[in-house]
Amino acid sequence: MIEESGKQEVKDLRSAIELLKAIPGQLIETDEPVEPLAELSGVYRHVGAGGTVMRPTRKGPAMIFNNVKGHEDAKVIIGLLASRERVGLLLNEKPERLGFLLNEAVKNPIQPVTVSKDKALCQEIVHYANEPGFDIRKLIPAPTNTEEDAGPYITMGMCYASDIETGESDITIHRLCLQSKDEISMFFTPGARHLGVFREKAEKLGKPLPISVSIGVDPAIEIAACFEPPTTPLGFDELSIAGAIRNQAVELAPCLTIGEKAIANAEYVIEGELLPGVYVREDQNTNTGKAMPEFPGYTGGAVAKVPVIKVKAVTHRKNPIMQTVIGSSEEHVSMAGIPTEASILQMVEKAMPGRLLNVYAHSSGGGKFMAVLQFKKSQPSDEGRQRQAALLAFSAFPELKHVFLVDEDVDLFDSNDVLWALTTRYQGDVDTIFIPGVRCHPLDPSNSPDFSPSIIDKGIACKTIFDCTVPYHLKDKFQRSKFMDVDPSRFVSELFNNK
């Protein structure tokens, strides 16, 4: 554990940064002036974006820009979660065990608590929207990923709101575009987020929905916020998962201008209201037809009609640190993929205990579309259960499109090893299971009638299982070459002593 090893305890963004500073190769800084318009993301593409970003890119350290043009009093950090190894460091868990950590956290939630104003670090500096000169575009150094973006986007905003009838609260991450000095557009994936239900209910009643957007928080919150149903059903506050990860309740502070709460130690908080019946065109300021890069690796189309947050105030810590992400980077894989892994582990373990050894939500699917399941067959009756596990994975995470099944001797985190299993343990005509006509995700551009006349509506996909496991009765004929088990650090200590 962090406490046992003497490492920095992580409780907010700043302590996360301090931890990474102490570990070689995990964080770099630059004082070189950088434009927030496309240039900042263009730099990080080469440094450490990874994911589905167009090559050349790579996994690399997180990066802090200390000199952002137009925002002399703020810094911007990007790539905090852009490697699985770094997420492991920040959550105090081995990278290959992160799905299990989150699975346990879901089962043992710790609810958030509200603290007094003197603990609200996020409110050290306050800017009210009714003050002269107020402009969120000047207060918040939100970058654009590309020159085609609809505008500056807040990509790591923890959106917190409550059901106006039941009082149940939830936190999620949404696409937030700065549209004017006091307006932000908010994109909702249809039917995929609890806050969408809260907004629709308030709109039907003709009431605004109070909402806070916390930026720059404990990474445990950012990961927990990405859980989805059925693992976290309507009414489940994902902040309780972050509390379980840290074994300490997340602290919330009452907002100053709306009847809602925000994360007390956030770097920035935007307070506002989702207005009933008010919509804007997402690219109204650029007319590019584009929104921003999304996790499948393509730039999402601008939506013609998106809801609007009317901003009431912006608060922040002294010398605030803005956090951002490239939409198609490895950072999205971490945030979306690790909760996906936990959801699949939970559902399959309930149905067939002990057989599913691990899950990896692969980078090529942005953490959402593709999963590799490591399944162990211990007896003849286990044959066929691996395919049942794949079906359960689709139920655990409905946006999943492709599942690869591999045996226990395959490293599911190594794409070359998975492709080896696909090459030597798979026959296309007998080991491919097609499930056509199933709802998936609208951001997959191949899920469209334009792509194939067999697709009846945008967002409907053919889900596919690739069974790359050896039939149980043939396991003795598919033994991998056995090498001597040695300690390599005796011979090349510089490569292995730090692992």
ABEGO torsion letter per residue (X at the ends): XAAAAGBBBBABAAAAAAAAAABBGABBBBABBBBABGAAAAAAAAAAAEEABBOBBBBBBBBBBABBBGBAABBBBBGAAABAAAAAAAAGBBAAAAAAAAAAAAABBBBBBBBBAAABAAAABBBBAABBGBBAAAABBBBBABAABAEBBBAABBBBBBBAAAGBBBBBBBBBBBABAABBBBBBBBGABAAAAAAAAAAAAGBBBBBBBBBGBBAAAAAAAABBOAABBBGBBAAAAAAAAAGBBBBBBBBAABBBBBBAABABBBBBBBBBGBBBBAAAAAGAGBBBBBAAGBBBBBBABBBBBBBABBBBBBGBBBBBBBAABAAAAAAAAAAAAAAAAAAAAAABBGABABBBBBAAAGGAABBBBBBBBABAAABGAAAAAAAAAAAABAABABBBBBBAABBAABAAAAAAAAAAABBAAAABBBBBGBBBBAABAABBAAABAABABBGBBBBBBBBABBBAAAAAAABBBBBBBBBAAAABAAAAAAX
